[in-house]
Amino acid sequence: MILFQSIFQSSVEGILVVDADGIIIKANPASEQLFGYKEGELIAQKIESLIPNKFKKKHKSYREGSIVKSKARRMGQNLELWGLKKDGSQFPLEISLSPTTIEQKQVVIAFVIDISEREKIEKQLNVSRAKLKIYSEELENEVASRTNELTTTVQKLVASNLSLEDQIQETQEAEKRAIANKSLSSAIAKNFPNGFIIVFNPNFEILLVEGESIINLGLDEMVFEDTTADDIAIFSEEQKAKLKQDIIKTIAGEHLGFEIIYRNKYFSVNTTPLFDKNAVISSALFVYSDITTQKNIESATKNALKKEQELNELKSRFISMASHEFRTPLSAIQTSAILIDRQNEAGKEQKREKYVAQIKKNVKHLVIILNDFLSLSKLEEGKVEANKELFDFVAFSKTLIEEVSTTKKIGKNIILVSPDHPLLLHLDPKLVRTILMNLVSNAIKYSPKNTDIHITIEESKQFFSLQIQDQGIGIPKDEQEKLFERFFRAKNAQNIQGTGLGLNIVKQYVDLMDGTIDFVSEINKGTTFLIKWPKPSK
């Protein structure tokens, strides 16, 4: 229980325990810091004192409903919720409510998360999207405006019934305006910000490539006579085929919009048909805008939200699992203690010893659970390192198997096949012990009586290998891909004690020592795990 209290005290997220009347009966340091209170000030306060007035009624109904329905709830994810600090300031938060029973009293455990930073990132992303939309609309309006101007000029020239001199003069003036417009368009194209433009004719020939990004993409020296879309080296064959289809559609009068990736950069692409002097579509303009920054912000936000969702899911699964796994051994310990108290008379020593053994067994189970939690916590924080040393793996395994054999079921045999000579491995013996103990204990736990467990240690030119084979309940095929996930329990193992953390820890420890772990399994026929560690190069 000291270890469990340590986990509660060192959590970086706020944890509040509230009784059925909404009174705070326990608060960890993170929650006191979150709401601006000193140590112990939150105890005996109403939980609604930490909620602004306009949210108190709604929060109270959610809390009471959580206790009545005995169902975990999450608040603040899809509805607005704010916290109230001691100094009166407010901040957005998300709360996960998990009802449970402690010492026969109904309580609610609340996990509190400050989501201020998440909302800042989302606002920044929305601002970036708005700016990009405005810029795209301005560019499209500019292209449309100039296209309309050119069409109007051509129509006026065709419709005019001027004298030859007037026509020549008008033509000369139009040429001057065209040159000016061409110079302006060329200047705009060359300085096209944060992207580039390409103009294609109906034969897929490139008429123009300009923009700030063409040098970085290697397009600046690409355009010469008869250069086509097939000559764009940065495009794959699949991309070139799609580009041709997009050119055909644009020449046919369509305006296209889509996103692509070139050289790890994201581009938003908009296409527009261009008209000749007779108001006939003669070419296609492709405008490429670099949106890599916006995409990175969007990706960062999605990853942050995904990690937060995973964390909330893990917390819910932890509460559910811990409530079940701790309740059973604690109840057994309590029952045994009561029975011991009633067996004080002479001649009942054997019964007392039986109940004491039961207590020791359940305490050992609790220690295993807490050790799993601590190992997982250290792995998540990056505090676990492989301190390798040279040791005899064969002798090491024999000692451990002898130790674990005291817990095996009657009629179950552990058969070890290994080399007759010492097998020296340069690994972390503590991590190897956890790996081997976990896999052998699982084989014992999930196998019926009168079955054998085979452990095979082998050496090849490139690897040391450890194989553990049982004849147990097996793992359903549709669940095997989840086997190494945290808190995963197969559907056929729900009624067997376990945290769902052991194999996750085993996988990470094997990875830390540059090994690999694989398995094969079949329902009601057993499971075989195979671990390989490469031999160090001489």
Buried (B, 14 or more C-beta within 10 A) or exposed (E): EEBBEEBBEEBEBBBBBBBBEBBBBBBBBBBBEBBBBEEEBBBEBBBBEBBBEEBBEBBBEBBBEBBEEEEBBBBBBEEEBBBBEBEEEEBBBBBBBBBBEEEEEBBBBBBBBBBEEBEEBBEBBEEBBEEBEEBBEEBBEEBEEBBEEBBEBBEEBEEEEEEEEEEEEBEEEBEEEBEEBEEEBEEBBEEBEBBBBBBBBEEBBBBBBBBBBBEEBEBBEBBEEEBBBEBBEEBEEEBBEBBBEBBBBBBEEEEBEEEBEBEEBBBBBBBBBBBEBEBEBBBBBBBBBBBEEBBEBBEEBEEBBEEBEEBBBEBBBBBBBBBEBBEEBBEBBEBBEEBBEEBEEEEEEEBBEBBEEBBEBBBEBBEBBBBBBEBBBEBEEEEBEBEBEEBBBBEBBBEBBEEBBEEBEEEBEBEBEBEEEEBEBEBBBEBBBBBBBBBBBBBBBBBEEEBBBBBBBBBEEEBBBBBBBBBBBBBBEEBBEEBBEBBBBBEBBEEEEBBBBBBBBBBBBBEBBEBBBEBEBEEEEBBBBBBBBEEEEE
